[in-house]
Amino acid sequence: MFLFVPSRVRISLVSLVVLPLVCAGPLRSAERLSNSQQAANITTAPLATGPAAVNSDADAANSTSPDASATTGDSEMGHDGQLLTPNQAELGAKIRRTLALYEPKHLNARDNSCWEVMHGLIAFGPRTEIFRDGPGGTTVNAMGWLSWSGRCKGSPLIVLENNHPHGLYGVGLEGHDGQYLAMLAQWRVRPESPMHVGGKDFTVADLIDEEKLTCQSGTELTFKLIALAHYLPSDAEWTSRLGEKWNIPKLIKAEIESPINGATCGGSHRLLGIANAVKERAKRDEPINGQWARAAKYISDYQRYTLGSLQNADGSFSTEWFNYPADRPGDIDRKLQTTGHMLEFIVWSLPADQLRDPRVVKAVDFLSDTLLANPDRAWSVGPLGHALHSLMIYHERLYNEPALPAVSQTAAQPLKTKAESISAISPPEPKSDNGNLNISQLQGAAESPKQDKTADGRQPKDATAKEMADQSDGCTDSIPPVASRESSLRLALRDVISAISPQAVSSAPVALPADAPRSPTDAPFDRPGTANVGP
């Protein structure tokens, strides 16, 4: 039995057989050879282009691999058919150096969690490998490992539940419902790709069915929208296990009417999900009407707001996400965290003819310079993965030259990562007058009064809710535990909502500091989809 990967690589999983993945379209990265060639039958495939952007017919129609484009076309030409300027060509070379520097740095299944491995593979997709037994030694394909019930830090990501493959939610597992399927969708893994869970054979299509069945109103639907908008027809309709009727427009409406400020990772994933729904619709040459038209305007507003109001002088984006313009000079971890996520949304969603915008170029240049200047820094896995993913998307949408060589020129090596803090392993629950807060409310805790920083600019040891929110809102592996529930069990919102009062569930919008610059009048504030976006 084989698990098909878009890169058509075969890598042995312990004593299991070789598992290639099948991609629904051209790959976004070239395949490289595993260090464990003696135990694997490996083939390589040429790379292909990045995802189509919102309202970008050229990108949607592009199905040529960069390898082929570079050979048959002019490497001095961009994907948009325009000549690259010397500065643009130099930036492309810098991006390729950055990606080539980090791609051989591997996580490992012994010390890193499933959550970390997911964020390792978001950057490089099907070609991503991890060390199987600890730092160094035998490598395995990361997607194949997770899809075939491989354990990371002792736990599998996918288990058997209701006779379906089911992503576990908790610390070190999925941080959001549908997160793993959303990552497969962004790398266009085909629904017929096999999985092996609980001793039974399944396909990605079974995981798609499970994510449809577990849709629930009032919960975060961001990652389900990313996945289901890609895998399902635009007119698909289904009924959840709770008896709710669902379709893609309902998912879009629910996400638009949910706040950006205070959402996970500053709302960047929510914006990418809404943008992706429009992209998938446009790619199929279907009319942008109804909720899709509403979403298109919503995304256009946020693109304009981000590029027009939230960029710092060095090219980074606001260290307070989409809340308001802000900078933390010298805090490169925070700047990588917010800029990587926000740029990922921007380069995924912008039309192709706007990728050369000097503001976009400046942000890409900032990330590339930051990562190149700190090759041995122990970055947090989540922010690093999304930052690299943004560079990969940008390069493969603008340049004809492959983003990565077909075979890595550097031997695999362990990736240095930040050591998990006590709060990351078993984070304390912030308290409120209404009882314990759950993960959905952790972002709202940012409204708590700030504490003065110490002389060296760091937060005091007695961490405030603001500090906890900073740590958790950027894909940090932290999910508050729920009493009497093990982290390996699914900690869905529906499981704990009855224990929380309505007052605790609702939270006021995050207040802007009195001296904070305001958004332009034509840009969205917290919830543009509810009042200012039609129809």
C-alpha positions in Angstrom: 0.0 0.0 0.0 1.4 3.4 -1.0 0.7 7.0 0.2 1.1 9.2 -2.8 2.9 12.5 -2.4 2.9 15.2 -5.1 6.7 14.9 -5.4 6.4 11.3 -6.2 9.1 10.5 -3.6 9.1 7.1 -1.9 10.5 7.0 1.6 10.3 4.1 4.0 8.5 4.6 7.2 10.2 2.4 9.9 9.3 -1.1 8.8 6.4 0.0 6.7 6.4 0.2 2.9 7.3 3.1 0.8 4.7 5.9 0.6 4.5 8.3 -2.3 1.7 11.2 -2.3 -0.3 12.3 -5.3 -0.7 16.0 -6.1 -3.8 17.3 -7.7 -1.8 19.8 -9.7 1.7 20.9 -10.3 4.0 20.9 -7.3 5.2 24.1 -5.7 8.6 22.8 -4.8 11.2 20.6 -6.3 11.9 17.2 -4.7 15.2 16.4 -3.2 16.8 13.1 -2.2 16.5 11.7 1.2 19.6 10.9 3.3 18.2 7.4 3.7 18.6 6.4 0.0 19.8 3.0 1.0 16.3 2.3 2.5 14.2 4.1 -0.1 13.4 4.0 -3.7 13.4 7.6 -4.7 12.5 9.5 -7.9 12.5 13.2 -8.5 10.0 15.4 -10.3 10.2 19.0 -11.6 8.8 21.8 -9.6 5.7 23.8 -10.6 4.1 27.1 -9.9 2.5 28.6 -6.8 -1.1 29.0 -5.9 -3.4 31.2 -8.0 -4.2 34.6 -6.4 -7.5 36.2 -5.9 -8.8 37.7 -9.2 -5.7 36.5 -11.0 -6.6 34.8 -14.3 -2.9 34.4 -15.2 -2.0 32.6 -12.1 -5.1 30.4 -12.2 -4.2 29.3 -15.7 -0.5 28.7 -15.0 0.3 25.0 -14.9 3.9 25.0 -16.0 6.7 23.9 -13.7 9.4 26.4 -13.0 11.9 23.9 -14.3 10.2 23.8 -17.6 9.6 27.5 -17.7 13.3 28.2 -17.0 14.3 25.9 -19.8 11.8 26.9 -22.5 11.3 30.5 -21.5 13.5 33.4 -20.4 14.7 33.3 -16.8 14.9 37.0 -16.9 11.1 37.1 -17.4 8.6 37.0 -14.6 5.5 34.7 -14.6 3.6 37.8 -15.5 5.4 38.0 -18.8 7.3 41.2 -17.9 11.1 41.5 -17.7 12.6 41.4 -14.2 14.5 44.5 -13.2 18.0 44.0 -11.9 16.7 44.6 -8.3 13.9 42.1 -8.8 16.3 39.5 -10.2 18.6 40.1 -7.2 15.7 39.7 -4.8 14.8 36.4 -6.4 18.3 35.1 -5.9 18.2 36.2 -2.3 14.9 34.3 -1.7 16.5 31.2 -3.3 19.5 31.4 -1.0 17.2 31.8 2.0 15.0 28.8 1.1 18.1 26.7 0.3 19.6 27.6 3.7 16.6 26.4 5.7 15.2 23.6 3.7 17.8 21.0 4.8 17.2 21.8 8.4 15.0 19.0 9.7 12.8 18.5 12.8 12.6 15.0 14.2 9.8 12.6 15.3 11.3 11.9 18.7 11.6 15.5 20.0 9.2 17.5 18.0 5.4 17.3 18.2 3.0 16.7 15.3 2.1 20.4 15.5 5.7 21.4 14.9 6.1 18.9 12.1 3.0 20.4 10.4 4.5 23.8 10.6 7.7 22.5 9.3 6.0 21.1 6.2 3.9 24.2 5.4 7.0 25.9 4.1 8.3 23.2 1.7 5.3 20.9 1.3 5.6 17.3 0.0 9.4 17.5 -0.2 9.7 18.1 3.6 11.5 15.4 5.5 12.1 14.8 9.2 14.5 12.6 11.1 12.7 9.5 12.2 14.5 8.6 15.4 15.9 11.8 16.7 18.4 14.4 15.3 20.4 12.9 12.5 20.1 9.5 10.9 17.3 8.1 8.9 14.9 10.6 7.3 11.2 10.1 6.3 8.7 12.1 4.3 6.9 14.4 6.8 3.5 14.2 5.1 3.7 10.5 4.6 4.7 10.0 8.3 1.7 12.0 9.6 -0.8 10.5 7.2 0.4 7.0 8.0 -0.2 7.4 11.7 3.5 8.0 12.4 4.1 9.3 16.0 5.8 12.5 16.8 6.8 13.0 20.4 4.9 9.8 21.2 1.5 10.8 19.7 -0.1 10.3 16.3 -1.8 13.3 14.7 -4.6 11.3 13.0 -6.7 8.7 14.8 -9.7 6.6 14.1 -13.0 8.1 15.3 -16.5 7.3 14.1 -14.8 5.1 11.6 -13.1 8.1 10.0 -9.6 9.5 10.1 -9.8 12.3 12.6 -7.3 15.0 13.5 -6.5 15.2 17.2 -6.8 18.7 18.8 -4.6 19.7 21.7 -1.2 20.7 22.7 1.3 19.4 20.2 -1.5 18.3 17.9 -3.9 20.3 15.7 -4.3 23.8 17.1 -7.4 24.3 15.0 -10.1 22.1 13.6 -9.1 21.1 10.0 -5.6 22.4 10.3 -3.8 19.4 8.8 -6.3 19.1 5.9 -5.9 22.8 5.2 -2.1 22.3 4.9 -2.7 19.4 2.4 -5.1 21.6 0.5 -2.5 24.5 0.2 -0.1 22.0 -1.3 -2.9 20.5 -3.5 -2.6 16.9 -2.3 -5.2 14.9 -4.1 -8.2 13.5 -2.3 -7.5 10.0 -3.5 -4.1 10.0 -1.7 -4.1 7.0 0.7 -3.9 7.3 4.5 -3.5 4.5 7.0 -5.2 5.0 10.4 -6.1 2.6 13.2 -4.9 -0.4 11.1 -7.4 0.6 8.3 -6.8 2.0 4.8 -8.4 5.4 4.0 -7.8 8.3 1.6 -7.7 12.0 2.1 -11.3 12.0 0.8 -12.3 10.3 4.1 -10.6 13.1 6.1 -12.5 15.6 3.9 -15.7 13.9 4.9 -14.8 14.1 8.5 -14.1 17.8 8.4 -17.5 18.3 6.7 -19.3 16.3 9.4 -17.7 18.2 12.2 -18.6 21.7 11.0 -20.3 23.6 13.9 -21.7 27.1 14.1 -20.0 29.3 16.7 -16.6 27.6 16.3 -13.6 28.6 14.4 -14.1 27.5 10.8 -11.0 29.1 9.2 -9.0 26.0 8.4 -12.1 24.1 7.3 -12.8 26.9 4.8 -9.3 26.7 3.4 -9.6 23.0 2.9 -13.2 22.6 1.8 -13.2 25.5 -0.6 -10.3 23.8 -2.3 -11.6 20.2 -2.3 -15.4 20.6 -2.8 -17.4 22.0 -5.7 -18.7 25.6 -5.1 -22.3 24.3 -4.9 -21.6 21.5 -2.5 -24.1 21.0 0.4 -23.8 18.7 3.3 -25.2 18.0 6.8 -23.0 17.8 9.9 -23.3 15.2 12.6 -25.2 17.8 14.7 -27.8 18.1 11.9 -26.7 21.5 10.6 -27.0 22.3 6.9 -23.7 23.6 5.4 -22.3 25.0 2.1 -19.3 27.1 1.1 -21.2 30.4 1.2 -22.2 29.7 4.7 -18.6 29.0 5.7 -17.5 32.3 4.0 -20.3 34.3 5.8 -19.4 32.8 9.2 -15.7 33.7 8.7 -16.4 37.2 7.4 -18.6 37.9 10.4 -16.0 36.7 12.9 -13.4 39.2 14.1 -10.0 39.6 12.7 -8.5 41.5 15.6 -8.1 38.9 18.4 -8.3 35.9 16.1 -5.5 33.3 15.9 -2.2 34.6 14.5 -3.7 38.1 14.4 -6.4 37.0 12.0 -4.0 36.3 9.2 -5.2 32.7 8.7 -8.8 33.8 8.6 -8.0 36.3 5.9 -6.1 33.7 3.9 -9.0 31.4 4.1 -11.5 33.9 2.9 -9.2 34.9 0.1 -8.6 31.3 -0.9 -12.4 30.8 -1.3 -12.5 33.6 -3.8 -9.4 32.2 -5.5 -10.8 28.7 -5.9 -14.1 30.2 -7.3 -12.2 32.3 -9.8 -9.9 29.4 -10.8 -13.0 27.5 -11.9 -14.3 30.5 -14.0 -17.4 30.8 -11.8 -19.0 34.1 -11.1 -17.8 36.1 -8.2 -21.2 36.9 -6.7 -23.1 36.6 -3.4 -20.8 35.7 -0.5 -17.8 35.4 -2.9 -18.3 39.1 -4.0 -18.6 40.1 -0.4 -15.4 38.2 0.4 -13.5 39.7 -2.6 -14.2 43.3 -1.3 -13.4 42.3 2.2 -10.0 41.0 1.1 -9.3 43.9 -1.1 -9.9 46.2 1.9 -7.5 44.3 4.0 -4.8 44.3 1.3 -5.1 48.0 1.0 -5.1 48.5 4.8 -2.1 46.2 5.3 0.1 47.7 2.7 -1.1 51.3 3.2 -1.1 51.6 7.0 0.7 48.7 8.7 4.2 48.6 7.2 7.2 49.8 9.2 10.2 51.7 7.8 12.3 48.5 7.6 9.7 46.7 5.5 8.2 44.6 8.4 4.5 44.7 9.2 3.0 45.8 12.5 4.0 43.9 15.6 0.4 44.3 16.7 -0.9 42.4 13.7 -3.9 44.1 12.0 -4.9 46.0 15.1 -2.9 49.1 14.4 0.6 50.2 13.2 3.3 49.3 15.7 7.0 48.4 15.8 9.2 46.6 18.3 12.7 47.6 17.2 15.2 44.9 17.9 12.6 42.2 18.6 13.3 40.1 15.5 11.3 37.1 16.8 8.1 39.2 17.0 8.8 40.9 13.7 9.3 37.5 12.0 6.1 36.2 13.6 3.8 39.0 12.5 5.5 39.9 9.2 5.7 36.2 8.1 2.0 35.6 8.7 0.8 38.9 7.2 3.0 38.6 4.1 1.8 35.0 3.6 -1.8 36.4 3.4 -0.7 39.2 1.1 1.3 37.2 -1.4 -1.3 34.4 -1.5 -4.2 36.8 -2.2 -2.8 39.7 -4.3 -3.4 39.8 -8.0 -0.4 38.9 -10.1 0.1 42.4 -11.4 0.5 43.7 -7.9 3.3 41.4 -6.8 5.9 43.9 -7.9 4.5 46.6 -5.6 7.5 48.2 -3.8 5.8 47.7 -0.5 5.5 44.0 -1.1 9.1 43.8 -2.3 10.2 45.6 0.8 8.5 43.1 3.1 9.9 40.1 1.1 13.3 41.7 1.3 13.0 42.2 5.1 12.1 38.6 5.7 14.9 37.3 3.5 17.5 39.5 5.1 16.3 38.6 8.6 16.5 34.8 8.0 19.8 35.0 6.1 21.4 37.1 8.9 20.4 34.6 11.6 20.9 31.1 10.2 21.7 29.5 13.5 19.0 31.3 15.6 16.6 29.0 17.4 13.4 30.3 15.8 10.0 29.3 16.9 8.8 26.6 14.5 5.4 28.2 13.7 6.5 31.7 12.7 9.5 30.3 10.8 7.3 27.9 8.8 4.9 30.6 7.8 7.7 33.1 7.0 9.4 30.6 4.7 6.0 29.7 3.2 5.4 33.4 2.3 8.8 33.5 0.5 8.1 30.3 -1.3 4.7 31.6 -2.5 6.1 34.9 -3.6 9.0 33.3 -5.5 6.9 30.8 -7.3 4.3 33.3 -8.3 6.7 35.9 -9.7 9.8 34.0 -10.9 10.4 31.3 -13.6 13.5 29.9 -12.0 12.9 27.0 -9.5 12.6 28.2 -5.9 14.8 25.2 -4.8 17.1 22.9 -6.7 15.7 19.5 -7.6 18.3 17.9 -5.2 19.4 19.8 -2.1 23.1 20.7 -2.3 23.3 20.6 1.5 23.3 17.5 3.8 20.3 17.2 6.1 20.9 18.7 9.6 18.8 19.2 12.7 16.9 22.4 12.9 17.6 24.5 16.0 14.3 25.5 17.6 13.3 27.4 20.7 13.1 25.2 23.8 9.5 24.7 24.9 8.7 26.7 28.0 6.6 25.3 30.8 3.6 27.3 29.5 4.1 25.8 26.1 4.0 22.2 27.5 1.2 22.8 29.9 0.1 26.4 29.7 -1.7 27.9 32.7 -5.3 29.0 32.1 -5.8 32.8 32.5 -8.4 33.7 35.1 -11.4 36.0 34.6 -14.3 37.1 36.8 -16.4 34.5 34.9 -14.1 31.6 35.5 -11.4 30.0 33.3 -11.0 31.1 29.7 -10.8 28.6 26.9 -8.4 28.8 23.9 -10.9 30.9 21.9 -10.8 33.5 24.6 -7.1 33.5 25.1 -6.7 36.3 22.5 -9.2 38.4 24.3 -7.0 38.3 27.4 -4.8 40.8 25.6 -7.1 43.5 26.9 -5.8 43.1 30.4 -3.6 46.0 31.7 0.0 45.9 30.6 2.8 45.5 33.1 5.8 47.6 32.9 8.8 46.1 31.3 12.1 45.5 33.1 15.1 47.6 32.4 16.3 45.3 29.6 12.9 45.6 27.8 11.6 42.2 28.7 8.3 41.3 30.3 8.5 40.7 34.0 8.5 37.1 35.2 4.9 37.4 36.4 3.5 37.1 32.8 0.4 39.1 32.1 -2.4 37.9 29.8 -1.0 40.2 27.2 2.3 38.3 27.2 0.4 34.9 27.0 -1.5 36.2 24.1 1.7 37.3 22.3 3.1 33.8 22.8 0.0 32.0 21.6 -1.3 34.2 18.8 1.5 33.5 16.4 1.2 29.7 16.0 3.0 29.0 19.2 2.4 25.4 20.4 0.3 26.5 23.3 -3.3 25.5 24.0 -4.7 25.8 27.5 -5.6 22.5 29.1 -9.2 21.8 30.1 -9.8 20.3 33.5 -10.2 16.5 33.5 -9.3 16.2 29.8 -6.0 14.8 28.5 -4.1 16.9 25.8 -4.2 13.9 23.5 -8.0 14.0 23.4 -9.9 16.4 21.1 -10.5 19.7 23.0 -13.2 21.1 20.8 -15.1 24.2 21.8 -18.3 22.2 22.0 -16.8 20.1 24.7 -16.1 23.0 27.1 -18.6 25.6 26.1 -21.2 24.5 28.7 -18.7 25.2 31.5 -18.3 28.8 30.4 -20.8 31.6 31.1 -22.1 33.6 28.1 -20.3 36.6 29.7 -17.0 34.8 29.4 -17.6 33.8 25.8 -18.2 37.3 24.6 -15.4 39.7 24.7 -15.2 43.4 23.9 -13.0 44.6 20.9 -9.4 45.3 21.7 -9.1 49.0 22.6 -6.5 51.0 20.7 -4.0 53.0 22.7 -4.8 56.7 22.7 -1.8 57.6 20.7 -2.1 54.8 18.1 -2.3 55.9 14.5 -5.8 55.2 13.1 -6.7 53.2 10.0 -7.5 55.1 6.8 -11.2 55.8 6.3 -11.3 53.4 3.3 -9.7 50.6 5.3 -11.5 48.0 7.5 -11.5 48.1 11.2 -12.3 45.1 13.3 -15.3 43.6 11.4 -15.7 45.1 8.0 -17.7 42.1 6.8 -20.7 42.8 9.1 -21.6 46.3 8.1 -19.4 47.8 5.5 -19.1 44.9 3.0 -22.0 44.0 0.7 -24.2 42.6 -0.5 
